[in-house]
Amino acid sequence: MKTVVVVGGGPAGLMAAEVVSAAGVQVHLYDSMPSVGRKFLLAGIGGLNLTHSERQEQFGARFGERSTQVGAWLRDFGALQVREWAQGLGVATFVGASGRVFPADMKAAPLLRSWLHRLRQPAGAGVPVRFHMRHRWTGWLPADGARPGLRFAAPSGGVDVHADAVVLALGGGSWARLGSDGAWVPLLGERGVDVATLQATNCGFDVQGGWTPHFAERFAGQPFKSVALRWPQGPGGTLLERLGEFVATATGIEGSLVYTASAWLRDEIARKGSATLELDLLPAWTASRVLSEVAHPRGARSLSSHLKSRLRIEGIKAGILYEYLGREAMQDSSRLAAAIKALPITLSAARPIDEAISSAGGVRLEALDARHMLLAVPRVFCAGEMLDWEAPTGGYLLTACLASGRAAGLGVLQCLHADNSR
């Protein structure tokens, strides 16, 4: 019987293992952690966002410069197929108010348990996947004919393995404690694989100069709700606006709205040393209405009371206005109104990659053939977040990881089929 090794027990690796084993091929899955799917489970703590319900064209456009390549994976396994796949595991899904898709019980663990049960006890002609935990990939072995070889470090010592094909699904560089530590980068580099530097994405950022101690102590951890951020997009620099919420941290800002802009922020900081967002504290209000309310006579009321009663600005929203304008400028109605609608927040650095939800960079897609096989290392395929693409939060990242794992699994089967045809 042909054998295939999958290295990495995240969504991409598990999906590749499922595709290959369902075709009657023996799969051995190796992972450095004591159990599989650890980052997957962490992502589900607040409610597992499986995918997104928006139209396929919009969905595919979320992947920036890699939209064409990732879109090819999604044509075969997109949002609808993810929901059908979950249903096949006995997990019903629903579409939330934001368009995001969740399991009915909002949890990751039941889905993962059902998935692992199916991998261990497949139906029909499928072959049970064999799992090898606490096995860290440490290097290459000389090939056994055409069969690539890998060396693992395990609790019992070194383990040498050869297989008819290998799928690497080792994750990116974020959340090292869950197994995604980027340790595979030099191993692929020594084989001449083109790897783009791993960088943080869907991450927080530090504000230039830092918050004042007063603001950090009072507001770190608090959310900005019902706000908008704007940043330049495209050659003409047209401002792109997104509504939502984010959080102040001890050193800067993070949260879903910031993550939407993180790729632009990271690249702009790399080019210029800083990047500036516009914060709109009242996106539903016109600038003229804001100015009218700010300038309205307040009598004996304090400015804080005036902002709260006339504009519903208080707490952290008022705090950041004082942080950037100061008490004297806050008395200038025109400056205050302009700041409420377009407060410039300058950021100087992304937070460290290990704090990021995900990472950009990795194995360049140009280093793979159409089957996801490495051009430099025959019979070795790659999938998931270790590839050079990135996506915003909202189900896009997980869907594309699953889709790339499926594409790599199908690529392996094509390779093995070609062997049998010779």
N, C-alpha and C positions, 0 to 999 in steps of 0.2 A: 504494500500500500504506500502511496505517496505520502510524504509528511511535510507540513508547513509549520514554521515557527512564527509566532506573533510576539513581538516584544512591546509590552505596554498594555495595561488593563484598563485604560480609559474608554470612553465611548467609541472612538475611532478603532482602537484595537479590538474591542469586543465585537463591533460590527463586522470588521474584516474576518474575525474568527467565525462568526455566524455564517457569513456568506460561503466561506471555504468549507467548513465542516458540514453544512447542509448539502453540499455537493458530493459527500461521501469521502472526503479527504481528511486524514488525521491531522488535527491542529494541536500543537503544544503552545500554550500561552505562558510567557514568563513576565514577571513583574517584580520590581525591587521592594515593593511594600508588602505588608502581611496580608492584605486583601485588595481586591480590585475596586475600581470606581470610587476612590476616595474623594477626588475633586468633584466628581459628579454628585456625590452625596452632600458635600459641603454646599454646592450650588443650590441644592434643594432645601436647605434649612429654612429659608424664607418663603418657600413655594417654588417648586421646580418649573422654570420657564422652558418648556420643551421647544417651542417654535413660535412663529408669528403668522397671523391669518391674512396679512396683506397680500395683494395681487403679486403674481410671480415676477412681473417686470420690476415692481418696486422692491420686492424682496431681493432679487438678484443685484440690484443697484447698490445695496448696502455694503458691498465688499470693495468699494473704491477702485483702485487700479487693477485689482484682481477679479473684477466682476465678470469678465468674459470667461476666465478659466473656472472660477467657482460656479458660475452659472451653468457650466456644462455638467458639473456634478449634480447640481440641484434639479436639472431637467429629468434625471432618472430617480432622484430621491429628494424631493422637496418637502415643503410643509405638509401637504396633504398626505404624502407617503409616510411621514413621521407619525402623523396621527393614526393612520391605518396600522402602522407597525406597533404602536402602543396599544391599540385596540386588540391586536392579535396576541398581546401579552396579558390581556384581561384588564387593561387600564384605560378607562374612559377618559376623555379630555373635554375641556370646555374653553371657549374664547372669552377672555376677560374684557373689561370695558376699554382697555388700551389696545386691544387687538392681539395681545399676547395669549399664547395657548398654554394651558396648565393641565396636569392630571386632575381628575375630579377631586381627589383627596389632597391635592397640593403637595404630595410627598414624593421624594425620590426613591426611598428605600423599598417600597413595595414593587415598583417597576424594576429596580435592579435585581431584587430577589427572583422575580418571575423570569427575567432575562437569563440569569445565571442557571436557573432550573432548566430552561429550554436548551441552553448550551450544553449542560451536563447530561440531559436526557432528551435528545432531539427526536422528532417524529420521523417516520418514513425511513429514507435511506441515509439520513444524517448520521454522522459519527460523533460521539461525545468528545467535547473539547477537554483536554487535560491541562490542569492549571498547576503552575510551579511558582509558588510565592517565595518572597525573599531571595530572588535570583536577580542580581544586578548585572547588566551587560557591561563587560569591561574591555572587550577587544575582539579582534578578528582572528580566525584560524585560517591556515591554508585551505583552499577549496578541496573538496573530495570529488575530483572530476569537475562536473559542472555545479556541484552542490556547495553553496556557501557555508562557511563555518563560523560559529560564534563562541565566545568564551564568557562564562558567567561566574560571578562570585556568589556562593551560597553558604548557608550556615555550616554545611558539611564539608565545604572546601570548593575548589575550582570544578566547574562543570563544562565540558566541551560538547558542542552540539553541531551536527550537520543536518541540513534539510534540503528538500527540493526547491523550496522558496522561503523567503523571509519577508515579513511585514514589520517595519519599524513604525510604531505609533507611540512615541516617547514623550509627547507633550512639548510645551514650550519651556519658558524659564521662570514662570510665576508659581508661587506656592510650593517652594522646594520641599517643605515638610510633608507634602502630599505626594511627592514623587516627581514633580515637574521641575527639575533642577538644571536642565540644559547640559548635563554631563556628557551627552552624546555628541556635542558639537565637534570636539577634537577627534573623536573616533571616525566621524565621517570626513573630516578635513584631511586625515591621513590617507584616505582613499581618493582624494581629489574631488570630492563632492563640493559644489559651490553652495556655501551657506551664508546667508545674510545675517548680520549681527542681531542677536535677540534684543528687543527693546520692550519697554513697558507700554501697554495700551489698556484702555478701560481702567484708567488709574487716576489717582489724585495728583494735585500739583501744589507747589509751594508759591505763595504770593511773594512778589519782589519786595525785599526788605523785611518781610515777616509782618505779622499782626503786632499791634501794640500789646503789651502785657494785659491791659484792661480788656481789650476785645477778646483775646485768646482765652483768658480766664472765665469770662462771662458767657461767651457764645460758642466755644469749641464744642462740637457735637450737636449743635442745633441746626435745624433745616431752614432753608429758604424755600417757601412753598408758593406755588402759583406765580412763578417768575419766568422770564425768558432770558436766554443768552444769545448773543449775535457774534458772528465772526466772519471774516472774509472767506469767500469760496470762489474758486475758479480764477481764470486769467484776469478778468476785469475787477476782481476784488469785491464783487457784489456780496452784501452781507446776507449770510444764511441765519435764519432765526429758528430756534427750537424752544418750545415751552415745556415746563416740568418743574422739577425741584432738585436741589442739591444740598450739601451739608458743609458747614464750616468745620475745619479741623484745627488742630493746634498750630499748624504751620501754613494752612492754605484752604483749599476746597477739594471736595470729591463728591461722588454720587452720580446718579444716572444721567442727569443733564450734562454734567462735566464729561462723563465718559463718551457722550455723543461727539464731543469736540476733541477728544483726546489725541486722535491721530494728527489732526491739524496743529494742535498745541505743541505736541512733541516735536513735529518736524519744523515748525516755526521757531521754537526755542533752539533747536539744533542749528538753524540757519542764522538767526539774529541774536541769540542770547536771551530773548524774552518773547512773550506773546501776550497780546491784550484782547480780552473779551469785553463786550458791552453787556452790562447787566441791566435789565429792565425790571424794576420792582413792581410795576403795575402794567403788564402787557395788555390788559383789556381796556385801558384808558388811553385816550388821545393825549398828545403833548399839550394841546391847548386846554383841555379839561384839567390836567394836572396843574398847569400854571395858574389857572383860575382859582382852583381850590387852595393852592399854597398861598396865593396872594390875598385870599379872602381875609378881611379884618378879623383878628382873633381876640381883640379886647384884652382882658386881663389874663387870658389863658396862656399857659406856657406853650412853647413851640412843640414840645413833645405831646401835650394834650391836643393841640391843634392838628398835628399830623395824624394822631390816632382817630380823632372824631371826624375829620374831613376826608382823609385819604385811607384810613384803616392801616396806617403804617406805624408799627410799634415793634418792640422786641428786637430781633436780629436785623430786621429791615431798617429800623431807625438807627441801630447800632452801627451798621456799615456806612450809613450816610455820615454820621459823626466821625467815623474812623477815617474816611477819605476827605471830607470837606473841612472838618474842624468846626468849632462853635461859631466863629466869626462868619465864615462863608455860609453856614446854615441860615443866617439871618437874611441872606440875599435871595429873594424869592425866585429870581430868574435862574441863578446857579443851582439852587436846590431843586427846582422843577426839572431842569435839564439833567441833573444827576439821578433823579428818580427814574427817568426814562432811559438814560444811557450812561450808567456809571462805569467808567473804564477800570477793569480789574487786570492788572499786569502780573503775569506769572513768570517765574524764573527757572523752574526745574520741575520735571516729573518726579514723583515719588519713586523709590527704588523698585526694580522689577519684581522683587519677591513680594511686594505689597499689592501688585497689580492683579486684577481679575484674570487677565490674559496677557499674552505677549505677541508682538509682531516680529518679523524676521524669521529665519529658519532656512530650511532647504528650499532653494529657489525652484519655482515650478519649471523653469527652463532646464533644470538638472534631471527632470523626469521625462520618460516617454509618455505616450498617450495612455498607457496602462498603469501609470504611476510607478513604473520601475526606474531605478536610478540608472542613468546612462553610464555612469562610471563604475557601477558595481552590479553586474548582471544578476538577475533573480532576487534582488533585494528591492522591496517596494516601500514606499513611505505614505503615511496618512496622518490626518489630524492637525493639531496645533503646531507640530514641529515643522510644518510647511510654511512658506513665506506668504502668508495672507493674514488679514485681520478683519474683524467684524465688530460692530457695536453690540452691546447687550440687548436683550429683547428676544432671545431664542435663536438669533442668527448664528451665533458661534456654535452652539450645540448642534443645530441642524446641519451645518456645513461639516462639522467633525464627523457626524454619522454618515453623511453623504460621501465624504472622502474615504472613510473606512470601507464603505460598500464598493466604491470605485476601485480601491486597491485590491479588495478581495476578488472582484471580478477580473482584474488584471492578472492576479495569480492563477485563476482558473484558465484564463486564455493561455498563459504560459505553459501550464501543465497539459492542457489539451494539445498544444503544439508538439510537446514531447511525445504524446501518444500517437500523433499523426505521422511521426517520422518512421 
